[in-house]
Amino acid sequence: MPALQSLLALEDWKFDITVEHIGPEEGEDRQSVLMGSCVAQANYHTAAITINPEQCGSPKDVVDILRHEMIHVFHSDHDIMRGQLRHVVDEKMFKMFEEVYYHAAEKTVCRIEAMLNRGLGVTAKKMMEAKRDDGNKQK
């Protein structure tokens, strides 16, 4: 984990990682089952990441999902604004904002992933190798 944080320049964050089934919630279709989720608290530099084991067929999948969720931390400062916005707009306006926010957040994370894969070569394989190297250094 420290190697992943270092590759993403998130050494100052504390992550709590759990593995458990996620979704779909009541009223959602089966396609709403998430691969992972991240709830970050920017003020405290902490994040809780959940990885859905049903979406993981290999260790590479786990690393891909973990990296994706860790990248969400990059825009966690915007979550502070989201929390405050809820208090100053009506529910209909807030739901519209949330839809746009989640779409933009996912698009941004996917673009950062593509940049890491193509431009910088920070692939899941490289992250797994860095993790092994980090583990060997600690021994």
Secondary structure, DSSP 8 states (H G I E B T S, - for coil): -HHHHHHTT-TT-EEEEEE------TT--GGG--SEEEEEETTTTEEEEEE-GGG-SSHHHHHHHHHHHHHGGGGTHHHHHHHHHTTTS-HHHHHHHHHHHHHHHHHHHHHHHHIIIIII---HHHHHHHHHHHHHHH-
